[in-house]
Amino acid sequence: MPPMPYYLEKGPMFSVIEDYFNADDERATAALTLLRIEDPADTGFVELFDMAPFSSTNLTAKPPPPYWQDFRDKWLGKGPDGRAGMMWSNYEGDVDLITRRTMRNALEVALGVDADETVPEHPPRHWPIDLYWKCGQNWFEGWVTYRRFGDQPEQGHVVVVFATPSEGSTVVDRPADSTSLKKGPDFAIDPIGTHDGAGVERTAGMHVITHRHNRAEPSFRIEVMPLGSTFEVVLNPAKYVGVEQEGLVMVRPSEVDGGVLATPRPFTP
């Protein structure tokens, strides 16, 4: 959870949820069955933050509060402060239901199960799911995209993007050398491929390509009213300019800054 130094993040929590969904049919179908129960009054209802991935022992190294509590309080707004405790700037909406239905749809697509179909014990396929979080827009959305790339049951892929309002962090304008980055050992500038330094092939990675420095500059605009009788000068301090003299850079974020390990963090009971 925050601070979020980049606009696109995966990080430990989504890596563990991915592994739980992708590991085997039993986990995936059990998660889908729970996600389909939306009414707290219905038998079998489970809050998102009480689902198994959040109990992973592989998420216990984070300083307090734990991931499940951060997710409950800040992402869903279901902590002691309710929606007042949500981290989304200038937004009100049913984040809980959007998140639940996005994950449900991703699993239905991955498993080849229609929304009105009973969850089978042995689904016809099990495509891997990638989860990402992208911040900085005006409202909360869940996106599910997928691609089949062959005729075999496993030849497909699902990508989920939670596109959200800002959560208050300052996104770094220097993605390669900002002092606010934690830069774990998996961080790299201009990685030459999918190999690490020792020549070991990574099974996962994220790269961001942008200007080495994206600088905020004041922007002025003149608006002329009808008949040319009056005009207004508008100051927009949010204009950003990629500094051409400093060139472009490709960065592989470390997991601690929202990236992904070379072998993604697994779910561990």
Backbone as CSV, one residue per row, in Angstrom:
resi,resn,N_x,N_y,N_z,CA_x,CA_y,CA_z,C_x,C_y,C_z
1,MET,0.849,-1.184,0.000,0.000,0.000,0.000,0.897,1.251,0.000
2,PRO,0.332,2.444,0.074,1.124,3.658,-0.110,2.255,3.772,0.917
3,PRO,3.284,4.604,0.643,3.372,5.514,-0.491,3.613,4.800,-1.819
4,MET,3.107,5.415,-2.898,3.180,4.842,-4.230,4.036,5.755,-5.098
5,PRO,5.317,5.414,-5.318,6.208,6.344,-6.014,6.037,6.375,-7.527
6,TYR,5.378,5.356,-8.106,5.145,5.320,-9.551,3.644,5.315,-9.824
7,TYR,3.276,5.578,-11.082,1.868,5.552,-11.456,1.331,4.139,-11.620
8,LEU,2.202,3.160,-11.822,1.782,1.760,-12.000,2.516,0.906,-10.987
9,GLU,1.780,0.022,-10.312,2.360,-0.759,-9.221,1.811,-2.183,-9.229
10,LYS,2.646,-3.110,-8.760,2.203,-4.458,-8.438,2.474,-4.694,-6.966
11,GLY,3.727,-4.856,-6.593,4.099,-4.939,-5.189,3.773,-6.270,-4.541
12,PRO,4.099,-6.425,-3.246,3.932,-7.705,-2.553,2.488,-8.203,-2.504
13,MET,1.537,-7.320,-2.199,0.160,-7.763,-1.992,-0.442,-8.359,-3.248
14,PHE,-0.321,-7.656,-4.369,-0.886,-8.179,-5.610,-0.124,-9.414,-6.096
15,SER,1.182,-9.483,-5.815,1.945,-10.683,-6.193,1.397,-11.917,-5.467
16,VAL,1.102,-11.768,-4.190,0.589,-12.891,-3.407,-0.830,-13.267,-3.858
17,ILE,-1.682,-12.273,-4.109,-3.034,-12.579,-4.595,-2.966,-13.301,-5.933
18,GLU,-2.108,-12.840,-6.828,-1.903,-13.519,-8.117,-1.549,-14.990,-7.910
19,ASP,-0.568,-15.220,-7.042,-0.106,-16.591,-6.838,-1.226,-17.458,-6.285
20,TYR,-2.039,-16.893,-5.406,-3.160,-17.657,-4.850,-4.159,-18.016,-5.948
21,PHE,-4.495,-17.061,-6.807,-5.438,-17.310,-7.893,-4.875,-18.287,-8.923
22,ASN,-3.569,-18.206,-9.160,-2.972,-18.945,-10.278,-2.449,-20.324,-9.914
23,ALA,-2.277,-20.596,-8.614,-1.555,-21.799,-8.206,-2.234,-23.100,-8.621
24,ASP,-3.542,-23.215,-8.354,-4.231,-24.449,-8.721,-5.725,-24.182,-8.833
25,ASP,-6.425,-25.131,-9.453,-7.859,-24.971,-9.704,-8.653,-24.853,-8.406
26,GLU,-8.261,-25.589,-7.386,-9.031,-25.606,-6.142,-9.065,-24.227,-5.494
27,ARG,-7.905,-23.578,-5.421,-7.869,-22.241,-4.841,-8.677,-21.250,-5.680
28,ALA,-8.495,-21.323,-7.005,-9.152,-20.365,-7.892,-10.670,-20.509,-7.843
29,THR,-11.172,-21.751,-7.880,-12.623,-21.942,-7.851,-13.204,-21.585,-6.486
30,ALA,-12.442,-21.849,-5.420,-12.913,-21.469,-4.083,-13.004,-19.952,-3.961
31,ALA,-12.003,-19.241,-4.491,-12.023,-17.776,-4.441,-13.187,-17.235,-5.264
32,LEU,-13.421,-17.803,-6.435,-14.533,-17.338,-7.272,-15.864,-17.565,-6.570
33,THR,-16.025,-18.702,-5.941,-17.269,-18.995,-5.218,-17.523,-17.956,-4.140
34,LEU,-16.486,-17.575,-3.397,-16.640,-16.568,-2.341,-16.927,-15.186,-2.921
35,LEU,-16.250,-14.831,-3.999,-16.430,-13.506,-4.590,-17.832,-13.308,-5.147
36,ARG,-18.507,-14.404,-5.505,-19.865,-14.302,-6.045,-20.899,-14.001,-4.953
37,ILE,-20.545,-14.182,-3.710,-21.469,-13.899,-2.602,-21.241,-12.454,-2.170
38,GLU,-22.127,-11.547,-2.580,-21.912,-10.114,-2.377,-22.657,-9.546,-1.175
39,ASP,-23.714,-10.194,-0.751,-24.544,-9.663,0.330,-24.041,-10.191,1.673
40,PRO,-23.650,-9.301,2.597,-23.162,-9.759,3.904,-24.172,-10.608,4.660
41,ALA,-25.456,-10.498,4.300,-26.481,-11.284,4.991,-26.563,-12.713,4.463
42,ASP,-25.918,-12.997,3.331,-26.004,-14.331,2.731,-25.006,-15.292,3.375
43,THR,-25.407,-16.546,3.454,-24.533,-17.583,3.995,-23.266,-17.702,3.158
44,GLY,-22.143,-17.758,3.822,-20.872,-17.928,3.125,-20.178,-16.639,2.760
45,PHE,-20.786,-15.485,3.054,-20.156,-14.213,2.710,-18.849,-14.042,3.481
46,VAL,-17.822,-13.581,2.764,-16.512,-13.306,3.371,-16.038,-11.947,2.870
47,GLU,-15.599,-11.096,3.784,-15.031,-9.813,3.390,-13.757,-10.039,2.562
48,LEU,-13.485,-9.128,1.642,-12.305,-9.269,0.798,-11.035,-9.392,1.630
49,PHE,-10.929,-8.567,2.674,-9.708,-8.560,3.474,-9.583,-9.782,4.379
50,ASP,-10.647,-10.596,4.471,-10.597,-11.845,5.237,-10.347,-13.056,4.349
51,MET,-10.201,-12.848,3.043,-9.935,-13.974,2.156,-8.503,-14.470,2.356
52,ALA,-8.276,-15.701,1.958,-7.027,-16.397,2.276,-5.752,-15.666,1.870
53,PRO,-5.676,-15.006,0.690,-4.392,-14.384,0.332,-3.853,-13.416,1.373
54,PHE,-4.740,-12.731,2.099,-4.285,-11.744,3.066,-3.721,-12.380,4.336
55,SER,-3.924,-13.684,4.479,-3.363,-14.384,5.640,-1.988,-14.964,5.350
56,SER,-1.466,-14.741,4.143,-0.192,-15.325,3.757,0.926,-14.916,4.715
57,THR,1.710,-15.882,5.150,2.863,-15.585,5.999,3.937,-14.824,5.231
58,ASN,3.801,-14.769,3.902,4.759,-14.055,3.071,4.458,-12.557,3.018
59,LEU,3.442,-12.119,3.764,3.104,-10.698,3.843,3.300,-10.146,5.254
60,THR,4.022,-10.869,6.076,4.134,-10.474,7.480,5.350,-9.604,7.772
61,ALA,6.222,-9.378,6.790,7.431,-8.589,7.053,7.169,-7.091,7.034
62,LYS,6.009,-6.679,6.555,5.668,-5.257,6.475,5.510,-4.666,7.876
63,PRO,6.023,-3.453,8.100,5.767,-2.787,9.397,4.270,-2.577,9.589
64,PRO,3.802,-2.501,10.852,2.369,-2.303,11.106,1.866,-1.024,10.421
65,PRO,0.588,-1.027,10.016,-0.385,-2.117,10.122,-0.175,-3.163,9.041
66,PRO,-0.695,-4.386,9.234,-0.530,-5.438,8.230,-1.289,-5.111,6.945
67,TYR,-0.978,-5.841,5.876,-1.594,-5.577,4.577,-3.113,-5.680,4.631
68,TRP,-3.635,-6.685,5.323,-5.088,-6.854,5.335,-5.764,-5.636,5.966
69,GLN,-5.125,-5.054,6.981,-5.715,-3.900,7.656,-5.599,-2.650,6.784
70,ASP,-4.454,-2.463,6.136,-4.305,-1.363,5.183,-5.367,-1.452,4.097
71,PHE,-5.562,-2.663,3.582,-6.536,-2.875,2.515,-7.944,-2.570,3.015
72,ARG,-8.264,-3.032,4.211,-9.593,-2.786,4.787,-9.824,-1.297,5.013
73,ASP,-8.865,-0.634,5.677,-9.069,0.749,6.095,-8.908,1.737,4.942
74,LYS,-7.808,1.608,4.191,-7.451,2.642,3.219,-8.019,2.378,1.831
75,TRP,-7.992,1.109,1.398,-8.492,0.783,0.053,-10.019,0.731,0.047
76,LEU,-10.599,-0.016,0.987,-12.044,-0.243,1.007,-12.819,0.767,1.840
77,GLY,-12.162,1.414,2.794,-12.884,2.325,3.679,-13.845,1.606,4.601
78,LYS,-13.426,0.436,5.127,-14.288,-0.348,6.004,-13.676,-0.512,7.400
79,GLY,-12.738,0.379,7.738,-12.130,0.346,9.061,-12.946,1.148,10.057
80,PRO,-12.378,1.444,11.209,-13.106,2.186,12.247,-13.624,3.541,11.779
81,ASP,-12.896,4.194,10.851,-13.318,5.507,10.360,-14.256,5.418,9.155
82,GLY,-14.546,4.201,8.719,-15.417,4.042,7.561,-14.832,4.709,6.333
83,ARG,-15.707,5.278,5.514,-15.234,5.887,4.269,-14.338,7.093,4.514
84,ALA,-14.439,7.675,5.689,-13.550,8.794,6.006,-12.095,8.347,6.058
85,GLY,-11.865,7.051,6.240,-10.503,6.544,6.303,-9.945,6.095,4.968
86,MET,-10.765,6.138,3.904,-10.271,5.748,2.588,-9.204,6.725,2.115
87,MET,-8.268,6.224,1.319,-7.140,7.062,0.894,-7.375,7.762,-0.429
88,TRP,-8.505,7.540,-1.094,-8.722,8.097,-2.426,-9.093,9.573,-2.341
89,SER,-8.335,10.419,-3.014,-8.535,11.860,-2.945,-9.760,12.283,-3.755
90,ASN,-10.646,13.060,-3.110,-11.795,13.672,-3.790,-12.666,12.653,-4.511
91,TYR,-12.930,11.522,-3.845,-13.741,10.480,-4.481,-14.592,9.771,-3.434
92,GLU,-15.820,9.470,-3.817,-16.697,8.620,-3.016,-17.326,7.603,-3.957
93,GLY,-17.310,6.353,-3.577,-17.894,5.315,-4.410,-17.774,3.968,-3.734
94,ASP,-18.407,2.957,-4.327,-18.414,1.614,-3.743,-17.183,0.844,-4.204
95,VAL,-16.032,1.196,-3.627,-14.770,0.560,-3.988,-14.815,-0.935,-3.693
96,ASP,-15.450,-1.298,-2.602,-15.542,-2.710,-2.210,-16.181,-3.534,-3.321
97,LEU,-17.346,-3.093,-3.802,-18.061,-3.868,-4.809,-17.342,-3.846,-6.156
98,ILE,-16.742,-2.709,-6.513,-15.986,-2.655,-7.773,-14.820,-3.632,-7.718
99,THR,-14.101,-3.635,-6.598,-12.957,-4.541,-6.452,-13.404,-5.991,-6.499
100,ARG,-14.471,-6.319,-5.773,-14.974,-7.690,-5.733,-15.394,-8.165,-7.126
101,ARG,-16.150,-7.336,-7.839,-16.641,-7.759,-9.156,-15.521,-7.818,-10.197
102,THR,-14.512,-6.976,-10.037,-13.372,-7.042,-10.948,-12.621,-8.349,-10.767
103,MET,-12.346,-8.713,-9.512,-11.646,-9.976,-9.258,-12.508,-11.163,-9.678
104,ARG,-13.813,-11.070,-9.450,-14.706,-12.149,-9.866,-14.665,-12.329,-11.381
105,ASN,-14.782,-11.228,-12.117,-14.771,-11.320,-13.570,-13.445,-11.863,-14.086
106,ALA,-12.332,-11.438,-13.458,-11.021,-11.937,-13.871,-10.938,-13.451,-13.716
107,LEU,-11.455,-13.974,-12.603,-11.417,-15.421,-12.383,-12.364,-16.145,-13.332
108,GLU,-13.528,-15.573,-13.595,-14.449,-16.212,-14.542,-13.830,-16.301,-15.926
109,VAL,-13.168,-15.223,-16.358,-12.495,-15.248,-17.658,-11.345,-16.253,-17.645
110,ALA,-10.542,-16.226,-16.589,-9.383,-17.117,-16.511,-9.784,-18.589,-16.509
111,LEU,-10.915,-18.897,-15.867,-11.354,-20.289,-15.721,-12.325,-20.719,-16.822
112,GLY,-12.742,-19.784,-17.683,-13.687,-20.131,-18.745,-15.077,-20.423,-18.227
113,VAL,-15.493,-19.690,-17.170,-16.783,-19.924,-16.533,-17.663,-18.694,-16.751
114,ASP,-18.845,-18.858,-17.330,-19.751,-17.735,-17.536,-20.328,-17.263,-16.204
115,ALA,-20.760,-16.010,-16.179,-21.250,-15.412,-14.941,-22.485,-16.120,-14.393
116,ASP,-23.289,-16.715,-15.281,-24.509,-17.391,-14.829,-24.323,-18.904,-14.709
117,GLU,-23.094,-19.358,-14.752,-22.786,-20.789,-14.706,-22.271,-21.179,-13.324
118,THR,-22.685,-22.338,-12.840,-22.172,-22.847,-11.566,-20.667,-23.084,-11.678
119,VAL,-19.942,-22.734,-10.624,-18.492,-22.925,-10.640,-18.184,-24.421,-10.646
120,PRO,-17.538,-24.930,-11.696,-17.248,-26.370,-11.748,-16.052,-26.741,-10.879
121,GLU,-16.016,-27.982,-10.458,-14.869,-28.448,-9.666,-13.606,-28.456,-10.507
122,HIS,-13.768,-28.814,-11.797,-12.629,-28.842,-12.719,-12.939,-27.924,-13.892
123,PRO,-12.504,-26.661,-13.831,-12.811,-25.714,-14.904,-12.140,-26.101,-16.216
124,PRO,-12.687,-25.634,-17.338,-12.137,-26.026,-18.634,-10.757,-25.453,-18.929
125,ARG,-10.357,-24.421,-18.212,-9.023,-23.842,-18.422,-8.635,-23.098,-17.152
126,HIS,-7.373,-22.646,-17.133,-6.911,-21.848,-15.994,-5.800,-20.920,-16.487
127,TRP,-6.203,-19.806,-17.054,-5.233,-18.840,-17.540,-4.623,-18.070,-16.374
128,PRO,-3.350,-17.722,-16.463,-2.735,-16.911,-15.408,-3.298,-15.496,-15.396
129,ILE,-3.359,-14.909,-14.206,-3.867,-13.553,-13.998,-2.734,-12.668,-13.490
130,ASP,-2.575,-11.507,-14.107,-1.662,-10.468,-13.620,-2.490,-9.337,-13.035
131,LEU,-2.093,-8.831,-11.862,-2.793,-7.738,-11.195,-1.898,-6.499,-11.123
132,TYR,-2.473,-5.345,-11.477,-1.744,-4.085,-11.390,-2.643,-3.011,-10.797
133,TRP,-1.998,-1.993,-10.223,-2.703,-0.834,-9.679,-2.109,0.407,-10.326
134,LYS,-2.978,1.214,-10.958,-2.569,2.461,-11.600,-3.347,3.604,-10.973
135,CYS,-2.648,4.623,-10.469,-3.346,5.705,-9.770,-3.264,7.012,-10.540
136,GLY,-4.087,7.977,-10.114,-3.990,9.324,-10.639,-5.125,9.735,-11.554
137,GLN,-6.300,9.081,-11.480,-7.437,9.518,-12.281,-8.556,9.975,-11.351
138,ASN,-9.700,10.369,-11.933,-10.733,11.034,-11.137,-11.660,10.087,-10.395
139,TRP,-11.779,8.845,-10.836,-12.666,7.907,-10.160,-12.068,6.512,-10.198
140,PHE,-12.702,5.590,-9.494,-12.182,4.235,-9.286,-12.759,3.287,-10.346
141,GLU,-11.895,2.542,-11.023,-12.332,1.575,-12.041,-11.546,0.276,-11.894
142,GLY,-12.171,-0.838,-12.277,-11.479,-2.115,-12.409,-11.515,-2.548,-13.863
143,TRP,-10.371,-2.840,-14.438,-10.269,-3.268,-15.838,-9.820,-4.726,-15.891
144,VAL,-10.491,-5.512,-16.717,-10.107,-6.905,-16.954,-9.868,-7.064,-18.454
145,THR,-8.655,-7.372,-18.833,-8.345,-7.614,-20.245,-7.784,-9.024,-20.364
146,TYR,-7.955,-9.627,-21.520,-7.484,-10.999,-21.696,-7.123,-11.259,-23.145
147,ARG,-6.344,-12.308,-23.352,-5.937,-12.697,-24.701,-5.728,-14.194,-24.773
148,ARG,-6.362,-14.826,-25.747,-6.079,-16.221,-26.069,-5.003,-16.231,-27.155
149,PHE,-3.977,-17.067,-27.009,-2.917,-17.080,-28.015,-2.642,-18.493,-28.547
150,GLY,-3.650,-19.359,-28.438,-3.519,-20.705,-28.986,-4.776,-21.505,-28.729
151,ASP,-4.772,-22.758,-29.131,-5.949,-23.606,-28.995,-5.949,-24.460,-27.734
152,GLN,-4.836,-24.488,-27.018,-4.750,-25.313,-25.830,-5.366,-24.588,-24.625
153,PRO,-5.883,-25.350,-23.634,-6.571,-24.734,-22.500,-5.741,-23.706,-21.731
154,GLU,-4.432,-23.893,-21.692,-3.592,-22.979,-20.906,-3.072,-21.803,-21.715
155,GLN,-3.421,-21.718,-22.981,-2.840,-20.692,-23.846,-3.698,-19.425,-23.833
156,GLY,-3.598,-18.711,-22.759,-4.301,-17.444,-22.608,-3.755,-16.701,-21.403
157,HIS,-4.171,-15.457,-21.248,-3.610,-14.609,-20.193,-4.630,-13.538,-19.846
158,VAL,-4.785,-13.238,-18.555,-5.698,-12.205,-18.088,-4.888,-11.140,-17.356
159,VAL,-5.167,-9.872,-17.668,-4.510,-8.754,-16.991,-5.581,-7.886,-16.342
160,VAL,-5.429,-7.629,-15.054,-6.346,-6.774,-14.287,-5.619,-5.494,-13.911
161,VAL,-6.272,-4.360,-14.153,-5.725,-3.065,-13.732,-6.785,-2.354,-12.895
162,PHE,-6.433,-2.059,-11.652,-7.273,-1.191,-10.832,-6.797,0.239,-11.073
163,ALA,-7.636,1.027,-11.759,-7.313,2.419,-12.081,-8.034,3.297,-11.064
164,THR,-7.279,4.024,-10.262,-7.850,4.663,-9.076,-7.511,6.150,-9.011
165,PRO,-8.268,6.882,-8.191,-7.852,8.261,-7.881,-6.524,8.257,-7.128
166,SER,-5.935,9.422,-7.001,-4.696,9.553,-6.244,-4.934,9.152,-4.792
167,GLU,-3.911,8.542,-4.182,-4.016,8.199,-2.771,-3.116,9.076,-1.915
168,GLY,-2.694,10.204,-2.486,-1.988,11.192,-1.681,-0.478,11.166,-1.781
169,SER,0.089,10.118,-2.383,1.538,10.059,-2.501,2.021,10.986,-3.611
170,THR,3.264,11.399,-3.515,3.890,12.174,-4.573,4.612,11.226,-5.517
171,VAL,4.136,11.155,-6.756,4.786,10.294,-7.743,6.122,10.919,-8.121
172,VAL,7.169,10.112,-8.187,8.504,10.653,-8.431,8.607,11.216,-9.847
173,ASP,9.216,12.404,-9.968,9.422,12.988,-11.293,10.759,12.572,-11.892
174,ARG,11.576,11.893,-11.064,12.846,11.320,-11.536,12.824,9.826,-11.223
175,PRO,12.297,8.986,-12.119,12.085,7.574,-11.793,13.354,6.768,-11.601
176,ALA,14.501,7.297,-12.043,15.745,6.538,-11.907,16.551,6.935,-10.684
177,ASP,16.443,8.197,-10.251,17.362,8.652,-9.202,16.703,9.514,-8.139
178,SER,15.397,9.369,-7.952,14.730,10.132,-6.901,15.180,9.647,-5.528
179,THR,15.368,10.585,-4.622,15.805,10.228,-3.263,14.699,9.565,-2.459
180,SER,13.431,9.642,-2.925,12.328,9.031,-2.179,12.149,7.549,-2.505
181,LEU,12.857,7.043,-3.523,12.761,5.620,-3.859,13.549,4.790,-2.851
182,LYS,12.999,3.629,-2.525,13.702,2.734,-1.603,14.750,1.900,-2.329
183,LYS,14.514,1.582,-3.600,15.490,0.892,-4.451,16.012,-0.395,-3.809
184,GLY,15.180,-1.418,-3.801,15.625,-2.717,-3.332,16.647,-3.318,-4.287
185,PRO,17.197,-4.481,-3.953,18.249,-5.080,-4.777,17.781,-5.461,-6.180
186,ASP,16.464,-5.548,-6.408,15.948,-5.898,-7.725,15.749,-4.681,-8.623
187,PHE,16.080,-3.486,-8.135,15.976,-2.258,-8.922,17.049,-2.241,-10.003
188,ALA,16.717,-1.714,-11.182,17.711,-1.617,-12.253,17.398,-0.431,-13.146
189,ILE,18.450,0.210,-13.637,18.328,1.278,-14.630,18.790,0.725,-15.975
190,ASP,17.971,0.935,-16.994,18.263,0.458,-18.346,18.617,-1.029,-18.370
191,PRO,17.753,-1.901,-17.840,18.024,-3.342,-17.953,18.080,-3.729,-19.425
192,ILE,19.027,-4.595,-19.784,19.235,-4.895,-21.204,18.334,-6.011,-21.704
193,GLY,17.601,-6.669,-20.803,16.720,-7.741,-21.232,15.993,-8.329,-20.042
194,THR,15.656,-9.599,-20.143,14.917,-10.269,-19.077,15.838,-11.051,-18.147
195,HIS,17.144,-10.805,-18.236,18.102,-11.494,-17.376,18.568,-10.573,-16.259
196,ASP,18.878,-11.178,-15.115,19.533,-10.446,-14.042,21.044,-10.463,-14.279
197,GLY,21.764,-9.818,-13.375,23.198,-9.662,-13.573,23.953,-10.965,-13.755
198,ALA,23.512,-12.028,-13.091,24.222,-13.303,-13.182,23.787,-14.115,-14.395
199,GLY,22.969,-13.508,-15.259,22.507,-14.222,-16.448,21.304,-15.103,-16.208
200,VAL,20.697,-14.999,-15.016,19.530,-15.816,-14.683,18.288,-15.179,-15.301
201,GLU,17.489,-15.980,-15.984,16.278,-15.496,-16.633,15.204,-15.189,-15.598
202,ARG,14.660,-13.987,-15.647,13.553,-13.603,-14.774,12.261,-14.219,-15.295
203,THR,11.380,-14.580,-14.385,10.059,-15.058,-14.799,9.030,-13.941,-14.786
204,ALA,9.381,-12.772,-14.254,8.456,-11.643,-14.233,9.245,-10.353,-14.125
205,GLY,8.635,-9.268,-14.569,9.290,-7.973,-14.463,8.366,-6.856,-14.897
206,MET,8.717,-5.640,-14.542,8.003,-4.438,-14.962,9.042,-3.408,-15.373
207,HIS,8.811,-2.740,-16.498,9.705,-1.678,-16.941,8.896,-0.411,-17.183
208,VAL,9.440,0.723,-16.807,8.836,2.009,-17.142,9.843,2.793,-17.974
209,ILE,9.378,3.319,-19.106,10.223,4.113,-19.998,9.652,5.517,-20.052
210,THR,10.469,6.505,-19.718,9.995,7.886,-19.701,11.208,8.810,-19.712
211,HIS,10.951,10.119,-19.643,12.046,11.068,-19.498,12.728,10.841,-18.151
212,ARG,14.036,11.060,-18.131,14.773,10.925,-16.878,14.278,11.935,-15.844
213,HIS,13.753,13.062,-16.327,13.200,14.068,-15.416,11.939,14.644,-16.049
214,ASN,10.814,14.550,-15.330,9.549,15.153,-15.746,9.274,16.315,-14.807
215,ARG,9.430,17.546,-15.311,9.450,18.730,-14.462,8.126,19.492,-14.555
216,ALA,7.614,19.931,-13.396,6.416,20.756,-13.362,6.777,22.182,-13.753
217,GLU,5.989,22.748,-14.660,6.199,24.129,-15.087,4.871,24.864,-15.138
218,PRO,4.876,26.149,-14.766,3.639,26.929,-14.894,3.206,27.010,-16.356
219,SER,1.924,27.002,-16.587,1.390,27.071,-17.931,0.322,28.159,-17.977
220,PHE,0.452,29.078,-18.914,-0.506,30.167,-19.034,-1.361,29.968,-20.292
221,ARG,-2.630,30.310,-20.173,-3.538,30.209,-21.314,-4.425,31.446,-21.324
222,ILE,-4.634,32.043,-22.477,-5.513,33.200,-22.611,-6.825,32.755,-23.243
223,GLU,-7.920,33.040,-22.579,-9.240,32.712,-23.099,-9.954,34.017,-23.452
224,VAL,-10.337,34.160,-24.722,-11.027,35.355,-25.181,-12.525,35.090,-25.178
225,MET,-13.287,35.961,-24.537,-14.727,35.813,-24.452,-15.389,36.268,-25.746
226,PRO,-16.684,35.934,-25.961,-17.384,36.352,-27.178,-17.264,37.853,-27.426
227,LEU,-17.164,38.221,-28.705,-17.040,39.603,-29.170,-15.689,40.214,-28.826
228,GLY,-14.833,39.410,-28.228,-13.498,39.906,-27.925,-13.470,41.011,-26.896
229,SER,-14.503,41.123,-26.099,-14.600,42.241,-25.164,-13.772,42.042,-23.904
230,THR,-13.630,40.785,-23.473,-12.856,40.504,-22.263,-11.979,39.284,-22.504
231,PHE,-11.003,39.110,-21.672,-10.183,37.908,-21.746,-9.767,37.496,-20.343
232,GLU,-9.372,36.235,-20.239,-8.993,35.688,-18.931,-7.660,34.972,-19.073
233,VAL,-6.766,35.219,-18.148,-5.488,34.513,-18.114,-5.593,33.392,-17.094
234,VAL,-5.346,32.163,-17.536,-5.492,30.985,-16.689,-4.116,30.419,-16.367
235,LEU,-3.840,30.199,-15.103,-2.585,29.585,-14.672,-2.842,28.131,-14.341
236,ASN,-2.102,27.246,-14.990,-2.237,25.814,-14.736,-0.893,25.295,-14.233
237,PRO,-0.723,25.171,-12.924,0.584,24.754,-12.399,0.856,23.262,-12.556
238,ALA,-0.107,22.500,-13.091,0.044,21.050,-13.160,0.638,20.567,-14.474
239,LYS,1.078,21.487,-15.325,1.676,21.056,-16.583,3.058,20.465,-16.329
240,TYR,3.316,19.297,-16.899,4.620,18.652,-16.751,5.309,18.579,-18.110
241,VAL,6.619,18.764,-18.091,7.417,18.763,-19.314,8.548,17.757,-19.152
242,GLY,8.677,16.862,-20.118,9.820,15.956,-20.125,11.067,16.716,-20.538
243,VAL,12.070,16.746,-19.665,13.275,17.541,-19.917,14.121,16.842,-20.984
244,GLU,14.135,17.418,-22.191,14.798,16.753,-23.315,16.296,16.617,-23.113
245,GLN,16.901,17.596,-22.465,18.363,17.564,-22.323,18.841,16.381,-21.482
246,GLU,17.965,15.874,-20.604,18.365,14.760,-19.743,18.042,13.403,-20.354
247,GLY,17.361,13.388,-21.503,17.125,12.149,-22.224,16.088,11.249,-21.583
248,LEU,15.976,10.044,-22.142,15.034,9.040,-21.661,15.754,8.011,-20.799
249,VAL,14.968,7.260,-20.047,15.526,6.203,-19.215,14.507,5.080,-19.096
250,MET,14.988,3.860,-18.949,14.128,2.717,-18.632,14.496,2.232,-17.239
251,VAL,13.486,2.045,-16.402,13.710,1.648,-15.011,12.922,0.383,-14.715
252,ARG,13.553,-0.540,-14.013,12.857,-1.701,-13.471,12.649,-1.458,-11.978
253,PRO,11.421,-1.071,-11.565,11.183,-0.784,-10.145,11.411,-2.022,-9.281
254,SER,11.922,-1.804,-8.096,12.063,-2.913,-7.151,10.705,-3.205,-6.515
255,GLU,10.569,-4.377,-5.930,9.286,-4.768,-5.338,8.879,-3.802,-4.228
256,VAL,9.832,-3.324,-3.468,9.523,-2.432,-2.357,8.935,-1.108,-2.846
257,ASP,9.169,-0.762,-4.115,8.596,0.438,-4.711,7.440,0.114,-5.649
258,GLY,6.862,-1.089,-5.510,5.699,-1.447,-6.312,5.994,-2.319,-7.510
259,GLY,7.257,-2.744,-7.674,7.607,-3.627,-8.776,7.338,-5.081,-8.431
260,VAL,8.052,-5.983,-9.109,7.832,-7.414,-8.901,9.177,-8.117,-8.854
261,LEU,9.299,-9.115,-7.999,10.528,-9.899,-7.906,10.741,-10.714,-9.169
262,ALA,11.981,-11.137,-9.393,12.294,-11.961,-10.574,11.485,-13.243,-10.571
263,THR,11.332,-13.837,-9.415,10.362,-14.921,-9.198,9.300,-14.356,-8.273
264,PRO,8.086,-14.087,-8.794,7.092,-13.339,-8.012,6.838,-13.934,-6.632
265,ARG,6.573,-13.055,-5.690,6.315,-13.462,-4.301,5.107,-14.398,-4.262
266,PRO,5.281,-15.617,-3.725,4.165,-16.563,-3.713,3.283,-16.424,-2.466
267,PHE,2.091,-16.975,-2.560,1.239,-17.159,-1.378,1.819,-18.289,-0.543
268,THR,1.959,-18.052,0.762,2.403,-19.113,1.668,1.412,-19.203,2.819
269,PRO,0.906,-20.397,3.093,-0.056,-20.570,4.199,0.549,-20.168,5.538
